[in-house]
Amino acid sequence: MKIGFDNEKYLKMQSEHIRDRISKFDNKLYLEFGGKLFDDYHASRVLPGFAPDSKLRLLKELSDQAEIVIVISAKDIEKNKIRGDLGITYDTDVLRLIQTYRDQGLYVGSVTITQFSGQESALLFKNRLENLDIPVYLHYIIPGYPSNVPLIISEEGYGKNDYIETSRPLVIVTAPGPGSGKMATCLSQLYHEHKRGIHAGYAKFETFPVWNLPLKHPVNLAYEAATADLNDVNMIDPYHLEAYGETTVNYNRDVEIFPVLNTIFEKIYGESPYKSPTDMGVNMAGKCICDDEVCREASRQEIIRRYYAALNALVKGDSSDKEAQKIELLMNMAGITIADRKVAVEAQKRAKETGGPAAALELEDGTIVTGKTTNLLGASAALLLNVLKLLAGIDHEVHIISPNSIEPIQKLKVDYLKSKNPRLHTDEVLIALSASAAENPQARLALSQLPKLEGCQAHTSVMLSDVDIKIFKKLGVQLTSEAVFEHILLS
């Protein structure tokens, strides 16, 4: 929980750098925004001190100059593609993003539907947006994209796309997820702006990999772990090394596409403004690390967490073994094993001692608290109560929830709701604790300790239900679990 990143310095440097990039063109910059614009919890985990809403705060600082264009692929609309972290379709997320940005005082100019080839579902979504007075533009599939440059830079390529009407110097191009067509949208706009006599610019804002950190720095390895399912690979930018004699880090897709991008820039501008993929970026995160070792250790822990998540997905049948194997290689590069996650070691030790599922949580001061499965409580629920009692200074033997109040809840679950598992989940134990807090001062004191769990590490010896996982996530606890189903299927 130590700070390794100077967030205020970052906001200042980043906004200045973007303004400087705008000035290098005809006061018009299309900025491809990768990753999440808000709730960037990966960045906050590997760069302790990075605020999850840093990008949003950055945009608010530039709000007088910026407008947002949201891009969504017609193919993703047609197949009802789901955002894994939110469980909603991409088209629903577009509506959510529009409202979120507007609530923050940001101007959303329009939505662009890319890879359009007449999909009925895309047309229905277009009509829905237009009924909400949101301008919508269509960009079409270009055969041979991105290698067929003569076709791309023609009236039958980018020229066929709608020209997106924008009114501000900085145009943020963002999307619900990867593969939506953000870069193609930016480049199409450069083509159309050039036809109108405007020398617009393009830049890319990706927090990771951090270009001015070493290739095998744990922060960059953690990015590879986070994108193991996409098969992204960090690599030295050969174009930057050749042009400047400086070693920088980029990732394979940007390096592979750069020759094509360079040709497109040359066809539009007459010459390319960039000599390397690194040149295109505007990310200042690497210059704002104030404690390198803190960020290294945070990133090592993130890699281990990603490894456990991959193993869980494999056991559930949600991924192949390639993802876990890749992260295992990254762990070897970082010189770490699962034994470097202290809560995992303690949870497994407690499970072995008790012969049943167990859980462990590490507090800010390094104290590790464990919980075991009982007749009344699941291991995670027991862990929460044990932690809250310790933080509140309440003796471990004191009941802050009366067993008599737990029994009616169990009766409700088993007799009326037909659950096979009588033990209380984490959400149920917190509700019971809240009910007890109305009359029990100690329960009230224990409940007030919940904010102290944010940022804590936890591990369970078996995989948890979705309910328990969501509770830990809402509390800000960074949870991992062994890739093991409980012997008895508990509902």
C-alpha positions as CSV (number, residue, x, y, z in Angstrom):
1,M,0.0,0.0,0.0
2,K,3.0,2.2,-0.3
3,I,2.9,5.0,-2.9
4,G,5.1,4.5,-6.0
5,F,3.5,6.9,-8.5
6,D,3.0,10.7,-8.3
7,N,-0.5,11.1,-9.7
8,E,-0.6,15.0,-9.5
9,K,2.7,15.2,-11.4
10,Y,1.2,12.8,-14.0
11,L,-1.9,14.9,-14.6
12,K,0.2,18.0,-15.0
13,M,2.8,16.5,-17.3
14,Q,0.3,14.5,-19.4
15,S,-2.1,17.5,-20.1
16,E,0.9,19.7,-21.1
17,H,2.2,17.0,-23.4
18,I,-1.1,16.5,-25.1
19,R,-1.5,20.3,-25.6
20,D,2.0,20.4,-27.0
21,R,1.1,17.6,-29.5
22,I,-2.1,19.5,-30.6
23,S,0.1,22.6,-31.4
24,K,2.3,20.6,-33.8
25,F,-0.6,20.2,-36.2
26,D,-3.3,22.6,-37.6
27,N,-4.8,22.8,-34.1
28,K,-6.5,19.5,-34.7
29,L,-5.4,16.2,-33.1
30,Y,-7.2,12.9,-33.2
31,L,-6.1,11.0,-30.1
32,E,-6.7,7.3,-30.0
33,F,-7.4,6.4,-26.4
34,G,-6.6,2.9,-25.5
35,G,-7.6,1.1,-22.3
36,K,-10.2,2.3,-19.9
37,L,-11.0,6.0,-19.6
38,F,-12.2,5.5,-16.0
39,D,-12.0,2.8,-13.4
40,D,-8.4,1.9,-14.6
41,Y,-7.8,-0.5,-11.8
42,H,-5.0,-2.4,-13.5
43,A,-2.9,0.9,-13.6
44,S,-3.7,1.7,-10.0
45,R,-2.6,-1.8,-8.9
46,V,0.7,-1.9,-10.7
47,L,1.5,1.8,-10.2
48,P,0.4,2.4,-6.5
49,G,-0.7,6.0,-6.3
50,F,-2.2,6.1,-9.8
51,A,-5.9,7.1,-9.3
52,P,-8.3,4.8,-11.2
53,D,-10.0,7.9,-12.6
54,S,-6.8,9.7,-13.7
55,K,-7.6,9.6,-17.4
56,L,-11.0,11.0,-16.7
57,R,-9.5,13.8,-14.6
58,L,-7.0,14.4,-17.4
59,L,-9.8,14.8,-19.9
60,K,-11.7,17.2,-17.6
61,E,-8.6,19.4,-17.5
62,L,-8.7,19.4,-21.3
63,S,-12.5,19.6,-21.5
64,D,-12.6,23.1,-23.0
65,Q,-10.6,21.8,-26.0
66,A,-11.8,18.2,-26.2
67,E,-14.7,16.3,-27.7
68,I,-15.3,12.5,-27.6
69,V,-16.1,10.2,-30.5
70,I,-17.2,6.7,-29.5
71,V,-16.4,3.9,-31.9
72,I,-18.2,0.6,-32.1
73,S,-17.8,-2.2,-34.7
74,A,-21.0,-3.3,-36.5
75,K,-19.6,-6.9,-36.2
76,D,-19.6,-6.6,-32.4
77,I,-23.2,-5.2,-32.5
78,E,-24.3,-8.1,-34.6
79,K,-22.8,-10.8,-32.4
80,N,-23.9,-9.1,-29.2
81,K,-20.3,-8.9,-27.9
82,I,-20.1,-8.7,-24.1
83,R,-17.8,-6.7,-21.9
84,G,-16.4,-9.3,-19.6
85,D,-15.9,-7.0,-16.7
86,L,-19.4,-5.5,-16.8
87,G,-21.4,-8.3,-18.3
88,I,-23.2,-5.9,-20.8
89,T,-23.1,-5.8,-24.6
90,Y,-20.9,-3.3,-26.4
91,D,-23.9,-1.3,-27.8
92,T,-25.4,-1.0,-24.3
93,D,-21.9,0.1,-23.0
94,V,-21.8,2.9,-25.7
95,L,-25.0,4.3,-24.1
96,R,-23.5,4.0,-20.6
97,L,-20.3,5.7,-21.7
98,I,-22.2,8.6,-23.3
99,Q,-24.1,9.2,-20.1
100,T,-21.0,8.8,-17.9
101,Y,-19.0,11.3,-20.0
102,R,-21.9,13.8,-20.0
103,D,-22.3,13.5,-16.3
104,Q,-18.7,14.5,-15.9
105,G,-19.2,17.6,-18.1
106,L,-17.5,16.2,-21.1
107,Y,-18.7,16.7,-24.7
108,V,-19.6,13.6,-26.7
109,G,-19.8,14.7,-30.3
110,S,-20.9,11.5,-32.0
111,V,-20.8,7.7,-32.4
112,T,-19.1,6.0,-35.4
113,I,-20.1,2.5,-36.4
114,T,-17.1,0.8,-38.1
115,Q,-16.8,-2.3,-40.3
116,F,-20.3,-1.6,-41.6
117,S,-21.6,-3.8,-44.4
118,G,-25.3,-3.4,-44.1
119,Q,-25.9,-5.2,-40.8
120,E,-29.5,-4.8,-39.8
121,S,-28.7,-4.7,-36.0
122,A,-26.2,-1.9,-36.6
123,L,-28.9,0.1,-38.5
124,L,-31.3,-0.4,-35.6
125,F,-28.7,0.8,-33.2
126,K,-28.0,3.8,-35.4
127,N,-31.7,4.7,-35.4
128,R,-31.8,4.3,-31.6
129,L,-29.0,6.7,-31.2
130,E,-30.4,9.2,-33.7
131,N,-33.7,9.2,-31.8
132,L,-31.7,10.3,-28.8
133,D,-30.2,13.2,-30.9
134,I,-26.8,11.6,-31.0
135,P,-25.1,12.0,-34.5
136,V,-24.0,8.7,-36.0
137,Y,-21.5,8.1,-38.8
138,L,-20.8,4.9,-40.8
139,H,-17.4,3.6,-41.8
140,Y,-17.2,0.7,-44.2
141,I,-15.1,-2.5,-44.6
142,I,-12.2,-1.9,-46.9
143,P,-11.1,-5.1,-48.7
144,G,-7.4,-5.9,-48.0
145,Y,-7.2,-3.6,-45.0
146,P,-4.6,-2.6,-43.8
147,S,-2.1,-3.8,-46.4
148,N,-3.9,-2.6,-49.6
149,V,-2.7,1.0,-49.2
150,P,-3.6,2.3,-52.7
151,L,-7.3,1.3,-52.1
152,I,-7.3,2.6,-48.5
153,I,-6.1,6.0,-49.6
154,S,-8.7,6.5,-52.3
155,E,-12.3,7.5,-52.7
156,E,-13.3,3.9,-52.6
157,G,-11.4,3.4,-49.3
158,Y,-11.4,6.1,-46.6
159,G,-13.1,8.4,-49.1
160,K,-16.2,6.1,-48.9
161,N,-16.5,6.6,-45.1
162,D,-18.7,9.3,-43.6
163,Y,-16.7,12.4,-42.6
164,I,-17.2,12.9,-38.9
165,E,-18.1,16.5,-38.1
166,T,-16.1,17.7,-35.1
167,S,-15.8,21.2,-33.6
168,R,-12.9,21.1,-31.1
169,P,-9.1,20.9,-31.4
170,L,-8.8,17.6,-29.5
171,V,-10.9,14.7,-30.7
172,I,-10.7,11.7,-28.3
173,V,-11.5,8.5,-30.1
174,T,-12.5,5.7,-27.7
175,A,-14.5,2.5,-27.7
176,P,-16.1,-0.1,-25.4
177,G,-13.3,-2.6,-26.1
178,P,-10.4,-3.7,-28.4
179,G,-10.9,-4.3,-32.1
180,S,-13.5,-1.6,-32.5
181,G,-11.6,0.3,-35.1
182,K,-10.3,3.4,-33.2
183,M,-7.1,3.7,-35.2
184,A,-8.9,3.3,-38.6
185,T,-11.4,5.9,-37.6
186,C,-8.6,8.4,-36.8
187,L,-6.7,7.7,-40.0
188,S,-9.9,8.0,-42.1
189,Q,-10.5,11.4,-40.5
190,L,-6.9,12.5,-41.4
191,Y,-7.7,11.6,-45.0
192,H,-10.9,13.7,-45.0
193,E,-9.4,16.6,-43.1
194,H,-6.5,16.7,-45.7
195,K,-9.1,16.9,-48.5
196,R,-10.5,20.0,-46.7
197,G,-7.1,21.6,-46.4
198,I,-6.6,20.8,-42.7
199,H,-3.3,19.2,-41.6
200,A,-4.8,17.3,-38.7
201,G,-2.6,15.0,-36.5
202,Y,-2.9,11.6,-35.0
203,A,-1.5,10.4,-31.7
204,K,-2.0,7.3,-29.5
205,F,-2.5,7.3,-25.7
206,E,-1.8,3.9,-24.2
207,T,-0.7,3.7,-20.6
208,F,1.0,0.3,-21.2
209,P,3.5,-0.9,-22.0
210,V,5.4,2.0,-20.5
211,W,7.8,3.0,-23.3
212,N,10.6,4.4,-21.2
213,L,10.8,1.4,-18.7
214,P,13.0,-1.7,-19.5
215,L,11.4,-4.4,-21.6
216,K,11.4,-6.9,-18.7
217,H,10.5,-4.4,-16.0
218,P,7.7,-6.0,-13.9
219,V,5.3,-3.2,-14.8
220,N,5.6,-4.1,-18.5
221,L,5.5,-7.8,-17.7
222,A,2.3,-7.3,-15.8
223,Y,0.8,-5.7,-18.9
224,E,1.7,-8.8,-20.9
225,A,0.0,-10.9,-18.2
226,A,-3.1,-8.7,-18.4
227,T,-3.3,-9.2,-22.1
228,A,-2.2,-12.8,-22.3
229,D,-5.6,-13.8,-23.8
230,L,-4.9,-11.3,-26.7
231,N,-1.4,-12.7,-27.2
232,D,0.2,-9.2,-27.0
233,V,3.9,-9.2,-26.7
234,N,6.1,-6.3,-25.5
235,M,9.1,-5.7,-27.7
236,I,11.9,-3.2,-28.4
237,D,10.8,-0.6,-30.9
238,P,13.2,-1.3,-33.8
239,Y,12.2,1.9,-35.7
240,H,12.9,4.1,-32.7
241,L,16.2,2.4,-32.0
242,E,17.3,2.9,-35.7
243,A,16.1,6.6,-35.8
244,Y,17.4,7.8,-32.5
245,G,19.7,5.2,-31.1
246,E,17.4,5.0,-28.1
247,T,15.9,1.8,-26.6
248,T,12.1,2.1,-26.0
249,V,9.3,-0.5,-25.5
250,N,6.2,-0.9,-27.6
251,Y,4.0,-3.9,-28.3
252,N,3.9,-6.2,-31.2
253,R,0.7,-5.0,-32.9
254,D,1.9,-1.3,-33.1
255,V,5.4,-2.3,-34.3
256,E,3.9,-4.7,-36.9
257,I,1.4,-2.1,-38.3
258,F,3.9,0.9,-38.3
259,P,5.2,0.4,-41.8
260,V,1.7,0.5,-43.1
261,L,0.8,3.5,-41.0
262,N,3.9,5.3,-42.2
263,T,3.0,4.7,-45.8
264,I,-0.6,6.0,-45.1
265,F,0.9,9.1,-43.4
266,E,3.2,9.7,-46.4
267,K,0.3,9.3,-48.9
268,I,-1.9,11.8,-46.9
269,Y,0.7,14.3,-45.8
270,G,3.5,13.9,-48.4
271,E,5.8,12.8,-45.5
272,S,5.3,11.0,-42.2
273,P,5.4,13.1,-39.0
274,Y,6.7,10.1,-37.1
275,K,9.8,7.9,-37.3
276,S,8.6,5.2,-34.9
277,P,5.5,3.8,-33.1
278,T,7.0,5.3,-29.9
279,D,6.8,8.7,-31.5
280,M,3.1,8.3,-32.0
281,G,2.5,7.9,-28.2
282,V,1.9,10.7,-25.7
283,N,2.1,8.6,-22.5
284,M,4.0,10.2,-19.6
285,A,3.3,7.6,-16.9
286,G,6.9,6.3,-16.8
287,K,8.2,9.8,-15.9
288,C,6.0,9.9,-12.8
289,I,7.2,6.8,-11.0
290,C,8.5,8.1,-7.7
291,D,9.4,4.7,-6.1
292,D,10.5,2.1,-8.6
293,E,10.7,-0.8,-6.1
294,V,7.2,-0.2,-4.9
295,C,5.9,-0.4,-8.5
296,R,8.1,-3.5,-9.2
297,E,6.6,-5.4,-6.2
298,A,3.1,-4.3,-6.9
299,S,3.5,-5.6,-10.5
300,R,5.0,-8.9,-9.4
301,Q,1.9,-9.4,-7.2
302,E,-0.4,-8.5,-10.2
303,I,1.3,-11.1,-12.3
304,I,0.6,-13.8,-9.7
305,R,-3.0,-12.6,-9.4
306,R,-3.4,-12.9,-13.2
307,Y,-1.9,-16.4,-13.1
308,Y,-4.5,-17.5,-10.5
309,A,-7.3,-15.9,-12.6
310,A,-6.1,-17.7,-15.7
311,L,-6.0,-21.1,-13.8
312,N,-9.6,-20.4,-12.5
313,A,-10.8,-19.6,-16.1
314,L,-9.1,-22.8,-17.3
315,V,-10.8,-25.0,-14.7
316,K,-14.2,-23.4,-15.5
317,G,-13.7,-24.0,-19.2
318,D,-13.6,-20.3,-20.0
319,S,-10.1,-20.3,-21.6
320,S,-7.4,-22.5,-23.0
321,D,-4.2,-23.5,-21.2
322,K,-2.2,-21.1,-23.4
323,E,-3.1,-18.1,-21.3
324,A,-1.9,-19.7,-18.0
325,Q,1.2,-21.1,-19.7
326,K,2.2,-17.6,-21.0
327,I,1.7,-16.0,-17.6
328,E,3.8,-18.8,-16.0
329,L,6.6,-17.9,-18.4
330,L,6.2,-14.2,-17.3
331,M,6.5,-15.3,-13.7
332,N,9.8,-17.0,-14.5
333,M,11.0,-13.9,-16.2
334,A,10.1,-11.9,-13.1
335,G,11.7,-14.4,-10.8
336,I,8.5,-15.1,-8.8
337,T,6.4,-18.1,-7.9
338,I,3.0,-18.5,-6.2
339,A,4.9,-18.9,-2.9
340,D,5.6,-15.1,-3.2
341,R,1.9,-14.5,-2.5
342,K,1.8,-14.7,1.3
343,V,-2.0,-14.9,1.7
344,A,-2.0,-17.9,-0.7
345,V,0.5,-19.7,1.4
346,E,-1.4,-19.0,4.6
347,A,-4.8,-19.9,3.2
348,Q,-3.5,-23.3,2.0
349,K,-1.8,-23.9,5.4
350,R,-5.1,-23.1,7.2
351,A,-7.1,-25.4,4.8
352,K,-4.7,-28.2,5.5
353,E,-5.0,-27.7,9.2
354,T,-8.8,-27.7,9.2
355,G,-9.5,-30.2,6.5
356,G,-11.9,-27.8,4.7
357,P,-12.0,-24.6,2.7
358,A,-10.1,-21.7,4.2
359,A,-9.3,-18.0,3.4
360,A,-6.6,-15.5,4.4
361,L,-6.3,-11.7,4.2
362,E,-3.3,-9.4,4.7
363,L,-3.9,-6.1,6.4
364,E,-2.0,-2.9,5.7
365,D,0.5,-3.5,8.5
366,G,1.3,-7.0,7.2
367,T,-0.8,-8.9,9.7
368,I,-2.5,-12.0,8.1
369,V,-5.9,-13.1,9.3
370,T,-7.5,-16.4,8.4
371,G,-10.9,-17.8,8.3
372,K,-12.2,-21.4,8.2
373,T,-15.5,-23.1,7.2
374,T,-17.9,-23.7,10.0
375,N,-21.5,-25.0,10.3
376,L,-22.8,-21.4,10.2
377,L,-20.3,-19.6,7.9
378,G,-18.4,-20.2,4.7
379,A,-14.6,-19.5,5.0
380,S,-14.9,-16.1,3.3
381,A,-17.7,-14.9,5.5
382,A,-15.8,-16.2,8.6
383,L,-12.7,-14.4,7.3
384,L,-14.6,-11.1,7.0
385,L,-15.9,-11.3,10.5
386,N,-12.5,-12.2,11.9
387,V,-10.8,-9.3,10.1
388,L,-13.5,-6.7,11.2
389,K,-13.2,-7.9,14.8
390,L,-9.4,-7.5,14.8
391,L,-9.6,-4.0,13.3
392,A,-12.2,-3.0,15.8
393,G,-10.3,-4.4,18.7
394,I,-13.0,-6.9,19.6
395,D,-12.0,-10.2,21.2
396,H,-12.1,-13.1,18.7
397,E,-14.5,-15.1,21.0
398,V,-17.1,-12.4,21.1
399,H,-20.2,-12.9,18.8
400,I,-20.9,-9.7,17.0
401,I,-23.7,-11.6,15.2
402,S,-25.8,-13.8,17.4
403,P,-26.0,-17.4,16.3
404,N,-29.7,-17.1,17.0
405,S,-30.0,-14.5,14.2
406,I,-28.0,-16.6,11.8
407,E,-30.3,-19.7,12.1
408,P,-33.4,-18.0,10.7
409,I,-31.4,-16.9,7.7
410,Q,-30.3,-20.5,7.2
411,K,-33.9,-21.6,7.5
412,L,-34.9,-19.1,4.8
413,K,-32.1,-20.3,2.5
414,V,-32.7,-24.0,2.9
415,D,-36.4,-24.4,3.6
416,Y,-37.9,-21.6,1.5
417,L,-35.3,-20.8,-1.1
418,K,-34.3,-24.4,-1.7
419,S,-30.6,-23.8,-1.3
420,K,-28.4,-26.8,-0.6
421,N,-25.8,-24.7,1.3
422,P,-26.9,-23.5,4.7
423,R,-23.8,-21.5,5.3
424,L,-23.8,-17.7,5.0
425,H,-22.1,-16.1,2.0
426,T,-20.2,-12.8,2.5
427,D,-23.1,-10.7,1.4
428,E,-25.5,-12.4,3.8
429,V,-23.1,-12.1,6.8
430,L,-22.7,-8.4,6.1
431,I,-26.4,-7.9,6.0
432,A,-26.7,-9.8,9.3
433,L,-24.0,-7.7,10.7
434,S,-25.8,-4.5,9.6
435,A,-29.0,-5.7,11.2
436,S,-27.2,-6.5,14.5
437,A,-25.5,-3.0,14.4
438,A,-28.9,-1.3,15.0
439,E,-28.8,-2.5,18.6
440,N,-25.2,-3.9,19.2
441,P,-22.5,-1.2,19.5
442,Q,-19.7,-3.7,18.9
443,A,-21.4,-4.9,15.6
444,R,-21.7,-1.2,14.6
445,L,-18.0,-0.7,15.4
446,A,-17.0,-3.8,13.4
447,L,-19.1,-2.6,10.4
448,S,-17.4,0.7,10.4
449,Q,-14.0,-1.0,9.7
450,L,-15.0,-2.1,6.2
451,P,-13.3,0.9,4.4
452,K,-10.0,-0.3,5.8
453,L,-10.1,-3.4,3.6
454,E,-9.6,-1.5,0.4
455,G,-6.3,-2.5,-1.3
456,C,-5.9,-5.6,1.0
457,Q,-4.8,-8.9,-0.4
458,A,-6.9,-12.1,0.1
459,H,-6.8,-15.7,-1.0
460,T,-9.1,-18.6,-0.7
461,S,-8.3,-22.3,-0.9
462,V,-11.3,-23.0,-3.3
463,M,-13.0,-21.0,-6.0
464,L,-15.8,-18.8,-4.7
465,S,-19.3,-18.1,-5.9
466,D,-19.9,-15.0,-8.1
467,V,-21.6,-13.4,-5.1
468,D,-18.6,-13.7,-2.9
469,I,-16.2,-12.5,-5.6
470,K,-18.4,-9.4,-6.2
471,I,-18.4,-8.6,-2.5
472,F,-14.6,-8.7,-2.3
473,K,-14.4,-6.6,-5.4
474,K,-16.8,-4.0,-4.1
475,L,-14.8,-3.8,-0.9
476,G,-11.6,-3.2,-2.9
477,V,-10.0,-6.4,-1.8
478,Q,-7.6,-7.9,-4.3
479,L,-8.7,-11.5,-4.3
480,T,-7.2,-14.7,-5.7
481,S,-8.4,-18.3,-5.4
482,E,-7.0,-21.8,-5.9
483,A,-8.3,-23.3,-9.1
484,V,-10.2,-25.9,-7.2
485,F,-14.0,-26.6,-6.9
486,E,-15.3,-27.3,-3.5
487,H,-16.0,-31.1,-3.1
488,I,-19.7,-30.5,-2.5
489,L,-21.4,-28.1,-5.0
490,L,-22.7,-25.3,-2.8
491,S,-25.3,-22.9,-4.1
